[in-house]
Amino acid sequence: MRLHVYAASIAAACAMALGSASAQDIKLPGQIAWTAYDTGSAGYNQAVAIGGALKNELGVDLRVLPGKNDVSRNEPLRQGRVQFSATGVGASFMAQEGVFEFGEKRWGPQAIRVLLANNGNINLAVGVAGDIGVKTYADLKGKRVAWVRGAPALNVNVTAYLAFAGLTWDDVIKVEFGGFGDSWNAIINGQADAAFAATNSGKVYELEASPRGIVWPPLPHEDTEGWARMRAIAPFFQPNMATVGAGMSKENPYEGGAYPYPVLTAYESQDGDLAYNMTKAMVELFPQYDGKAPGIGGWALERQNFKWAVPYHDGAIRYFKEKGVWNDEAQAHNDRLLERQRVLAQAWQEALTLDVADDKWEETWVQKRRMALEAAGFDPVF
């Protein structure tokens, strides 16, 4: 028995030494800044947990700036006030596409790059107050549904969920809010009935613990027509069984849909060495932050999907190549996404040269964008 204990102690010491050596090879500045979703969101909670690992292992302070919507998370990133953003599909895919708020003249298609993404055992879904008798999303007809200003991802996702049930915003009562947290506080306070979130968000646990409770109507995976309607609006959704979140577990999974969240992003212009080391830190410090926030396990290297909808940063790719997980198929997919961004950027510049009145800009850009993407063999999606 003493021999086993001694051997276990040696193994633990070696693991600690290897972790320390690995940490010493990660070169980050003394302070890093990210934007993330509101305080209490799954993305914010995970960023805080990751920050704890960075501090404990590397002495690096992670400053997390909560943003109420996609624009407020991307603005500091664009201005260089933060290096990275732990965000969602809105400030990554939709920013890349130059749609919704990112279709305004002050924005346009953004050269967004991914470092790492959380593909966890959670769903991204419309949660509903448990005291109004909703069992399916079709039951939302006539109910109060949250619309978050400046958050196209949240609103498009709700639109997609309504479409799954054959509904539109005309079938529900749209209640507008200034931020993600506000929309969920409103449900708790009885001012709304449904809103979009990750199933492991802190806010959904608050609703679950409130007198109203929470329900997650299912998205039956065999409902091919419902999924077709949903993915016509939000093609980044995939069927998923969630086991992490309010009201669900391994024994009681939730049949719904998901996409990577949070997604750690930067701009193309971000320094390659910094992107490389941030990616390396996220992967190699994973054991130190795994389990420290609900759903955080999806950041693991083996859970990465290198064929998602937004291209990876060159610095991150350099690290993945070192780990032997980046292959020719991933590179070809990434190159195609880069070409899509080039087509969008060129179309935007051409649109800016047109003499278009402000009240006609959206219509002009939508048409220009669609024509450019289709001519290059891409699906415009929006």
FIVEX-547283 format. One record per residue (C-alpha): x, y, z; residue in three letters; residue number from 1; chain. Coordinates in nm, 3 decimals. Example, Ala and Ser with C-alpha at 12.3 -4.5 7.8 and 13.67 -1.06 7.14 Angstrom:
<atoms>
ATOM        px        py        pz    aa     i   ch
ATOM     1.230    -0.450     0.780   ALA     1    A
ATOM     1.367    -0.106     0.714   SER     2    A
</atoms>
This chain:
<atoms>
ATOM        px        py        pz    aa     i   ch
ATOM     0.000     0.000     0.000   MET     1    A
ATOM     0.287     0.238     0.085   ARG     2    A
ATOM     0.438     0.159    -0.258   LEU     3    A
ATOM     0.112     0.254    -0.431   HIS     4    A
ATOM     0.090     0.577    -0.232   VAL     5    A
ATOM     0.454     0.658    -0.315   TYR     6    A
ATOM     0.395     0.589    -0.684   ALA     7    A
ATOM     0.083     0.804    -0.685   ALA     8    A
ATOM     0.276     1.085    -0.515   SER     9    A
ATOM     0.552     1.065    -0.777   ILE    10    A
ATOM     0.292     1.073    -1.058   ALA    11    A
ATOM     0.122     1.374    -0.903   ALA    12    A
ATOM     0.455     1.552    -0.861   ALA    13    A
ATOM     0.546     1.482    -1.224   CYS    14    A
ATOM     0.211     1.609    -1.341   ALA    15    A
ATOM     0.260     1.928    -1.140   MET    16    A
ATOM     0.611     1.970    -1.278   ALA    17    A
ATOM     0.492     1.919    -1.633   LEU    18    A
ATOM     0.208     2.165    -1.579   GLY    19    A
ATOM     0.452     2.418    -1.437   SER    20    A
ATOM     0.694     2.371    -1.726   ALA    21    A
ATOM     0.411     2.404    -1.972   SER    22    A
ATOM     0.290     2.719    -1.801   ALA    23    A
ATOM     0.639     2.869    -1.818   GLN    24    A
ATOM     0.631     2.825    -2.197   ASP    25    A
ATOM     0.320     3.043    -2.224   ILE    26    A
ATOM     0.414     3.406    -2.282   LYS    27    A
ATOM     0.134     3.651    -2.206   LEU    28    A
ATOM     0.143     4.010    -2.082   PRO    29    A
ATOM     0.071     4.076    -1.715   GLY    30    A
ATOM    -0.284     4.183    -1.796   GLN    31    A
ATOM    -0.525     4.058    -2.063   ILE    32    A
ATOM    -0.869     4.206    -2.132   ALA    33    A
ATOM    -1.174     4.030    -2.275   TRP    34    A
ATOM    -1.529     4.137    -2.334   THR    35    A
ATOM    -1.803     3.890    -2.247   ALA    36    A
ATOM    -2.178     3.870    -2.197   TYR    37    A
ATOM    -2.348     4.033    -1.897   ASP    38    A
ATOM    -2.254     3.944    -1.541   THR    39    A
ATOM    -2.440     3.628    -1.446   GLY    40    A
ATOM    -2.429     3.485    -1.798   SER    41    A
ATOM    -2.258     3.154    -1.873   ALA    42    A
ATOM    -1.996     3.331    -2.083   GLY    43    A
ATOM    -1.910     3.579    -1.807   TYR    44    A
ATOM    -1.894     3.308    -1.539   ASN    45    A
ATOM    -1.662     3.098    -1.752   GLN    46    A
ATOM    -1.438     3.395    -1.828   ALA    47    A
ATOM    -1.402     3.459    -1.455   VAL    48    A
ATOM    -1.310     3.094    -1.395   ALA    49    A
ATOM    -1.053     3.106    -1.675   ILE    50    A
ATOM    -0.918     3.426    -1.526   GLY    51    A
ATOM    -0.862     3.245    -1.198   GLY    52    A
ATOM    -0.651     2.981    -1.373   ALA    53    A
ATOM    -0.449     3.245    -1.558   LEU    54    A
ATOM    -0.379     3.424    -1.229   LYS    55    A
ATOM    -0.292     3.112    -1.032   ASN    56    A
ATOM    -0.073     2.946    -1.296   GLU    57    A
ATOM     0.078     3.240    -1.487   LEU    58    A
ATOM     0.028     3.544    -1.265   GLY    59    A
ATOM    -0.176     3.701    -1.547   VAL    60    A
ATOM    -0.470     3.924    -1.458   ASP    61    A
ATOM    -0.774     3.876    -1.684   LEU    62    A
ATOM    -0.999     4.181    -1.693   ARG    63    A
ATOM    -1.350     4.088    -1.809   VAL    64    A
ATOM    -1.571     4.368    -1.946   LEU    65    A
ATOM    -1.939     4.268    -1.956   PRO    66    A
ATOM    -2.131     4.387    -2.262   GLY    67    A
ATOM    -2.508     4.401    -2.284   LYS    68    A
ATOM    -2.522     4.323    -2.655   ASN    69    A
ATOM    -2.316     4.218    -2.956   ASP    70    A
ATOM    -2.219     4.571    -3.055   VAL    71    A
ATOM    -2.105     4.663    -2.704   SER    72    A
ATOM    -1.889     4.351    -2.692   ARG    73    A
ATOM    -1.729     4.414    -3.030   ASN    74    A
ATOM    -1.672     4.789    -3.000   GLU    75    A
ATOM    -1.388     4.760    -2.741   PRO    76    A
ATOM    -1.239     4.478    -2.950   LEU    77    A
ATOM    -1.244     4.689    -3.264   ARG    78    A
ATOM    -1.094     4.987    -3.081   GLN    79    A
ATOM    -0.815     4.776    -2.933   GLY    80    A
ATOM    -0.923     4.837    -2.573   ARG    81    A
ATOM    -0.945     4.459    -2.526   VAL    82    A
ATOM    -0.749     4.189    -2.705   GLN    83    A
ATOM    -1.018     3.920    -2.715   PHE    84    A
ATOM    -1.389     3.861    -2.674   SER    85    A
ATOM    -1.570     3.560    -2.528   ALA    86    A
ATOM    -1.884     3.608    -2.729   THR    87    A
ATOM    -2.160     3.433    -2.918   GLY    88    A
ATOM    -2.275     3.388    -3.274   VAL    89    A
ATOM    -2.386     3.750    -3.307   GLY    90    A
ATOM    -2.053     3.920    -3.248   ALA    91    A
ATOM    -1.869     3.649    -3.443   SER    92    A
ATOM    -2.070     3.510    -3.736   PHE    93    A
ATOM    -2.312     3.800    -3.781   MET    94    A
ATOM    -2.033     4.055    -3.741   ALA    95    A
ATOM    -1.837     3.870    -4.010   GLN    96    A
ATOM    -2.143     3.878    -4.233   GLU    97    A
ATOM    -2.214     4.249    -4.189   GLY    98    A
ATOM    -2.580     4.192    -4.109   VAL    99    A
ATOM    -2.834     4.347    -3.871   PHE   100    A
ATOM    -2.657     4.607    -3.651   GLU   101    A
ATOM    -2.331     4.520    -3.823   PHE   102    A
ATOM    -2.483     4.625    -4.155   GLY   103    A
ATOM    -2.488     4.989    -4.044   GLU   104    A
ATOM    -2.243     5.223    -4.216   LYS   105    A
ATOM    -2.024     5.255    -3.908   ARG   106    A
ATOM    -1.968     4.878    -3.904   TRP   107    A
ATOM    -1.982     4.655    -4.210   GLY   108    A
ATOM    -1.834     4.302    -4.238   PRO   109    A
ATOM    -1.572     4.247    -3.968   GLN   110    A
ATOM    -1.252     4.043    -4.004   ALA   111    A
ATOM    -1.329     3.823    -3.704   ILE   112    A
ATOM    -1.108     3.528    -3.615   ARG   113    A
ATOM    -1.167     3.240    -3.373   VAL   114    A
ATOM    -0.910     3.115    -3.123   LEU   115    A
ATOM    -1.109     2.848    -2.941   LEU   116    A
ATOM    -1.476     2.765    -2.890   ALA   117    A
ATOM    -1.684     2.598    -2.623   ASN   118    A
ATOM    -1.874     2.302    -2.767   ASN   119    A
ATOM    -2.029     2.177    -2.445   GLY   120    A
ATOM    -2.319     1.970    -2.321   ASN   121    A
ATOM    -2.549     2.270    -2.319   ILE   122    A
ATOM    -2.819     2.400    -2.547   ASN   123    A
ATOM    -2.878     2.757    -2.667   LEU   124    A
ATOM    -3.250     2.796    -2.631   ALA   125    A
ATOM    -3.557     2.999    -2.546   VAL   126    A
ATOM    -3.636     2.946    -2.180   GLY   127    A
ATOM    -3.994     2.998    -2.065   VAL   128    A
ATOM    -4.146     3.082    -1.729   ALA   129    A
ATOM    -4.283     2.765    -1.579   GLY   130    A
ATOM    -4.611     2.912    -1.453   ASP   131    A
ATOM    -4.787     2.991    -1.783   ILE   132    A
ATOM    -4.858     2.640    -1.907   GLY   133    A
ATOM    -4.619     2.636    -2.206   VAL   134    A
ATOM    -4.525     2.282    -2.313   LYS   135    A
ATOM    -4.420     2.341    -2.675   THR   136    A
ATOM    -4.288     2.649    -2.853   TYR   137    A
ATOM    -4.619     2.674    -3.037   ALA   138    A
ATOM    -4.772     2.755    -2.697   ASP   139    A
ATOM    -4.580     3.086    -2.696   LEU   140    A
ATOM    -4.851     3.234    -2.917   LYS   141    A
ATOM    -4.983     3.544    -2.742   GLY   142    A
ATOM    -4.711     3.534    -2.474   LYS   143    A
ATOM    -4.455     3.807    -2.391   ARG   144    A
ATOM    -4.121     3.732    -2.558   VAL   145    A
ATOM    -3.803     3.934    -2.498   ALA   146    A
ATOM    -3.632     4.132    -2.776   TRP   147    A
ATOM    -3.288     4.267    -2.678   VAL   148    A
ATOM    -3.187     4.592    -2.849   ARG   149    A
ATOM    -2.846     4.577    -3.019   GLY   150    A
ATOM    -2.829     4.197    -2.990   ALA   151    A
ATOM    -2.907     4.050    -3.333   PRO   152    A
ATOM    -2.789     3.702    -3.234   ALA   153    A
ATOM    -3.035     3.676    -2.948   LEU   154    A
ATOM    -3.321     3.809    -3.157   ASN   155    A
ATOM    -3.247     3.599    -3.467   VAL   156    A
ATOM    -3.222     3.292    -3.246   ASN   157    A
ATOM    -3.562     3.362    -3.093   VAL   158    A
ATOM    -3.696     3.416    -3.445   THR   159    A
ATOM    -3.557     3.074    -3.540   ALA   160    A
ATOM    -3.721     2.906    -3.240   TYR   161    A
ATOM    -4.053     3.068    -3.323   LEU   162    A
ATOM    -4.015     2.949    -3.683   ALA   163    A
ATOM    -3.959     2.594    -3.562   PHE   164    A
ATOM    -4.311     2.613    -3.417   ALA   165    A
ATOM    -4.453     2.786    -3.725   GLY   166    A
ATOM    -4.476     3.123    -3.546   LEU   167    A
ATOM    -4.340     3.472    -3.613   THR   168    A
ATOM    -4.298     3.782    -3.397   TRP   169    A
ATOM    -4.649     3.883    -3.507   ASP   170    A
ATOM    -4.782     3.587    -3.311   ASP   171    A
ATOM    -4.626     3.694    -2.979   VAL   172    A
ATOM    -4.603     4.012    -2.771   ILE   173    A
ATOM    -4.256     4.158    -2.831   LYS   174    A
ATOM    -4.115     4.324    -2.519   VAL   175    A
ATOM    -3.791     4.521    -2.572   GLU   176    A
ATOM    -3.501     4.533    -2.326   PHE   177    A
ATOM    -3.160     4.700    -2.319   GLY   178    A
ATOM    -2.957     4.391    -2.239   GLY   179    A
ATOM    -2.947     4.015    -2.189   PHE   180    A
ATOM    -2.961     4.036    -1.810   GLY   181    A
ATOM    -3.252     4.280    -1.823   ASP   182    A
ATOM    -3.456     4.037    -2.031   SER   183    A
ATOM    -3.416     3.756    -1.779   TRP   184    A
ATOM    -3.475     3.979    -1.478   ASN   185    A
ATOM    -3.799     4.079    -1.647   ALA   186    A
ATOM    -3.916     3.717    -1.658   ILE   187    A
ATOM    -3.832     3.671    -1.291   ILE   188    A
ATOM    -4.021     3.993    -1.209   ASN   189    A
ATOM    -4.325     3.896    -1.416   GLY   190    A
ATOM    -4.272     4.148    -1.697   GLN   191    A
ATOM    -4.196     3.891    -1.971   ALA   192    A
ATOM    -4.249     3.520    -2.028   ASP   193    A
ATOM    -3.962     3.396    -2.246   ALA   194    A
ATOM    -3.607     3.487    -2.350   ALA   195    A
ATOM    -3.302     3.334    -2.513   PHE   196    A
ATOM    -2.999     3.205    -2.322   ALA   197    A
ATOM    -2.752     2.925    -2.277   ALA   198    A
ATOM    -2.908     2.659    -2.058   THR   199    A
ATOM    -2.622     2.699    -1.808   ASN   200    A
ATOM    -2.645     3.078    -1.775   SER   201    A
ATOM    -2.658     3.210    -1.420   GLY   202    A
ATOM    -2.981     3.392    -1.503   LYS   203    A
ATOM    -3.167     3.077    -1.597   VAL   204    A
ATOM    -3.076     2.922    -1.263   TYR   205    A
ATOM    -3.218     3.234    -1.098   GLU   206    A
ATOM    -3.543     3.186    -1.285   LEU   207    A
ATOM    -3.549     2.817    -1.195   GLU   208    A
ATOM    -3.516     2.910    -0.826   ALA   209    A
ATOM    -3.784     3.180    -0.847   SER   210    A
ATOM    -4.156     3.120    -0.782   PRO   211    A
ATOM    -4.214     3.115    -1.160   ARG   212    A
ATOM    -3.974     2.830    -1.234   GLY   213    A
ATOM    -3.846     2.746    -1.583   ILE   214    A
ATOM    -3.932     2.511    -1.869   VAL   215    A
ATOM    -3.743     2.432    -2.190   TRP   216    A
ATOM    -3.989     2.319    -2.458   PRO   217    A
ATOM    -3.826     2.049    -2.673   PRO   218    A
ATOM    -3.710     2.072    -3.033   LEU   219    A
ATOM    -3.786     1.713    -3.140   PRO   220    A
ATOM    -3.495     1.601    -3.355   HIS   221    A
ATOM    -3.721     1.393    -3.577   GLU   222    A
ATOM    -3.926     1.702    -3.671   ASP   223    A
ATOM    -3.746     1.760    -4.002   THR   224    A
ATOM    -3.988     2.030    -4.117   GLU   225    A
ATOM    -3.947     2.227    -3.796   GLY   226    A
ATOM    -3.569     2.202    -3.820   TRP   227    A
ATOM    -3.578     2.311    -4.184   ALA   228    A
ATOM    -3.775     2.623    -4.089   ARG   229    A
ATOM    -3.537     2.695    -3.803   MET   230    A
ATOM    -3.215     2.649    -3.999   ARG   231    A
ATOM    -3.342     2.860    -4.287   ALA   232    A
ATOM    -3.312     3.149    -4.040   ILE   233    A
ATOM    -3.020     3.027    -3.826   ALA   234    A
ATOM    -2.812     2.768    -4.017   PRO   235    A
ATOM    -2.550     2.751    -3.741   PHE   236    A
ATOM    -2.785     2.549    -3.516   PHE   237    A
ATOM    -2.741     2.172    -3.481   GLN   238    A
ATOM    -2.957     1.919    -3.293   PRO   239    A
ATOM    -2.811     1.854    -2.949   ASN   240    A
ATOM    -2.895     1.675    -2.625   MET   241    A
ATOM    -2.806     1.899    -2.332   ALA   242    A
ATOM    -2.722     1.762    -1.989   THR   243    A
ATOM    -2.588     2.084    -1.831   VAL   244    A
ATOM    -2.830     2.355    -1.729   GLY   245    A
ATOM    -3.128     2.449    -1.517   ALA   246    A
ATOM    -3.371     2.160    -1.493   GLY   247    A
ATOM    -3.163     1.903    -1.683   MET   248    A
ATOM    -2.901     1.637    -1.612   SER   249    A
ATOM    -2.744     1.323    -1.762   LYS   250    A
ATOM    -3.051     1.137    -1.643   GLU   251    A
ATOM    -3.287     1.405    -1.772   ASN   252    A
ATOM    -3.138     1.549    -2.095   PRO   253    A
ATOM    -3.296     1.832    -2.291   TYR   254    A
ATOM    -3.366     1.764    -2.658   GLU   255    A
ATOM    -3.291     2.091    -2.831   GLY   256    A
ATOM    -3.033     2.278    -3.038   GLY   257    A
ATOM    -2.690     2.435    -2.992   ALA   258    A
ATOM    -2.389     2.602    -3.150   TYR   259    A
ATOM    -2.050     2.693    -3.002   PRO   260    A
ATOM    -2.079     2.929    -2.704   TYR   261    A
ATOM    -1.883     3.111    -2.588   PRO   262    A
ATOM    -1.646     3.165    -2.880   VAL   263    A
ATOM    -1.312     3.330    -2.803   LEU   264    A
ATOM    -1.248     3.576    -3.086   THR   265    A
ATOM    -1.006     3.843    -3.199   ALA   266    A
ATOM    -0.962     4.057    -3.505   TYR   267    A
ATOM    -0.742     3.939    -3.792   GLU   268    A
ATOM    -0.499     4.219    -3.702   SER   269    A
ATOM    -0.435     4.082    -3.354   GLN   270    A
ATOM    -0.068     3.990    -3.302   ASP   271    A
ATOM    -0.004     3.629    -3.405   GLY   272    A
ATOM     0.220     3.551    -3.108   ASP   273    A
ATOM    -0.039     3.684    -2.864   LEU   274    A
ATOM    -0.315     3.480    -3.031   ALA   275    A
ATOM    -0.088     3.173    -3.024   TYR   276    A
ATOM    -0.013     3.208    -2.653   ASN   277    A
ATOM    -0.373     3.285    -2.558   MET   278    A
ATOM    -0.486     2.972    -2.740   THR   279    A
ATOM    -0.209     2.772    -2.578   LYS   280    A
ATOM    -0.306     2.899    -2.234   ALA   281    A
ATOM    -0.672     2.811    -2.292   MET   282    A
ATOM    -0.583     2.455    -2.390   VAL   283    A
ATOM    -0.298     2.375    -2.154   GLU   284    A
ATOM    -0.456     2.533    -1.846   LEU   285    A
ATOM    -0.786     2.356    -1.915   PHE   286    A
ATOM    -0.742     2.112    -1.622   PRO   287    A
ATOM    -0.707     2.411    -1.389   GLN   288    A
ATOM    -1.040     2.571    -1.484   TYR   289    A
ATOM    -1.242     2.265    -1.588   ASP   290    A
ATOM    -1.539     2.220    -1.355   GLY   291    A
ATOM    -1.517     2.575    -1.218   LYS   292    A
ATOM    -1.832     2.699    -1.400   ALA   293    A
ATOM    -2.134     2.519    -1.551   PRO   294    A
ATOM    -2.064     2.397    -1.905   GLY   295    A
ATOM    -1.700     2.502    -1.904   ILE   296    A
ATOM    -1.582     2.155    -2.015   GLY   297    A
ATOM    -1.667     2.237    -2.376   GLY   298    A
ATOM    -1.339     2.434    -2.410   TRP   299    A
ATOM    -1.142     2.107    -2.419   ALA   300    A
ATOM    -0.919     2.060    -2.723   LEU   301    A
ATOM    -1.094     1.737    -2.821   GLU   302    A
ATOM    -1.429     1.921    -2.838   ARG   303    A
ATOM    -1.316     2.170    -3.103   GLN   304    A
ATOM    -1.494     2.190    -3.437   ASN   305    A
ATOM    -1.248     2.322    -3.695   PHE   306    A
ATOM    -1.518     2.342    -3.962   LYS   307    A
ATOM    -1.752     2.598    -3.809   TRP   308    A
ATOM    -1.874     2.923    -3.967   ALA   309    A
ATOM    -1.593     3.169    -3.880   VAL   310    A
ATOM    -1.222     3.127    -3.969   PRO   311    A
ATOM    -0.948     3.065    -3.713   TYR   312    A
ATOM    -0.669     3.308    -3.634   HIS   313    A
ATOM    -0.327     3.223    -3.780   ASP   314    A
ATOM    -0.180     3.224    -3.429   GLY   315    A
ATOM    -0.433     2.966    -3.310   ALA   316    A
ATOM    -0.373     2.753    -3.620   ILE   317    A
ATOM     0.001     2.754    -3.545   ARG   318    A
ATOM    -0.072     2.607    -3.202   TYR   319    A
ATOM    -0.316     2.348    -3.339   PHE   320    A
ATOM    -0.055     2.237    -3.591   LYS   321    A
ATOM     0.196     2.188    -3.310   GLU   322    A
ATOM    -0.058     1.969    -3.131   LYS   323    A
ATOM    -0.120     1.769    -3.449   GLY   324    A
ATOM    -0.493     1.837    -3.461   VAL   325    A
ATOM    -0.506     2.069    -3.764   TRP   326    A
ATOM    -0.526     1.887    -4.098   ASN   327    A
ATOM    -0.561     1.966    -4.468   ASP   328    A
ATOM    -0.940     1.941    -4.450   GLU   329    A
ATOM    -0.952     2.201    -4.173   ALA   330    A
ATOM    -0.718     2.428    -4.370   GLN   331    A
ATOM    -0.929     2.402    -4.686   ALA   332    A
ATOM    -1.243     2.488    -4.489   HIS   333    A
ATOM    -1.065     2.782    -4.325   ASN   334    A
ATOM    -0.939     2.910    -4.661   ASP   335    A
ATOM    -1.293     2.904    -4.797   ARG   336    A
ATOM    -1.417     3.108    -4.499   LEU   337    A
ATOM    -1.136     3.359    -4.554   LEU   338    A
ATOM    -1.244     3.391    -4.915   GLU   339    A
ATOM    -1.601     3.458    -4.799   ARG   340    A
ATOM    -1.473     3.739    -4.579   GLN   341    A
ATOM    -1.275     3.884    -4.871   ARG   342    A
ATOM    -1.586     3.882    -5.091   VAL   343    A
ATOM    -1.786     4.055    -4.819   LEU   344    A
ATOM    -1.514     4.318    -4.760   ALA   345    A
ATOM    -1.492     4.399    -5.131   GLN   346    A
ATOM    -1.870     4.423    -5.165   ALA   347    A
ATOM    -1.879     4.659    -4.868   TRP   348    A
ATOM    -1.616     4.889    -5.014   GLN   349    A
ATOM    -1.801     4.897    -5.344   GLU   350    A
ATOM    -2.128     4.978    -5.166   ALA   351    A
ATOM    -1.964     5.268    -4.983   LEU   352    A
ATOM    -1.873     5.430    -5.316   THR   353    A
ATOM    -2.238     5.444    -5.421   LEU   354    A
ATOM    -2.437     5.763    -5.377   ASP   355    A
ATOM    -2.705     5.622    -5.148   VAL   356    A
ATOM    -2.933     5.814    -4.912   ALA   357    A
ATOM    -2.913     5.705    -4.550   ASP   358    A
ATOM    -3.269     5.575    -4.551   ASP   359    A
ATOM    -3.183     5.353    -4.850   LYS   360    A
ATOM    -2.854     5.220    -4.718   TRP   361    A
ATOM    -2.984     4.898    -4.560   GLU   362    A
ATOM    -3.175     4.800    -4.874   GLU   363    A
ATOM    -2.874     4.878    -5.094   THR   364    A
ATOM    -2.627     4.683    -4.879   TRP   365    A
ATOM    -2.854     4.380    -4.844   VAL   366    A
ATOM    -2.885     4.356    -5.223   GLN   367    A
ATOM    -2.513     4.422    -5.285   LYS   368    A
ATOM    -2.414     4.163    -5.025   ARG   369    A
ATOM    -2.644     3.895    -5.164   ARG   370    A
ATOM    -2.533     3.945    -5.523   MET   371    A
ATOM    -2.163     3.936    -5.432   ALA   372    A
ATOM    -2.191     3.619    -5.226   LEU   373    A
ATOM    -2.401     3.436    -5.482   GLU   374    A
ATOM    -2.164     3.535    -5.763   ALA   375    A
ATOM    -1.877     3.380    -5.565   ALA   376    A
ATOM    -2.072     3.061    -5.500   GLY   377    A
ATOM    -2.164     3.132    -5.136   PHE   378    A
ATOM    -2.501     3.104    -4.961   ASP   379    A
ATOM    -2.604     3.455    -4.847   PRO   380    A
ATOM    -2.793     3.300    -4.548   VAL   381    A
ATOM    -2.953     3.633    -4.449   PHE   382    A
</atoms>
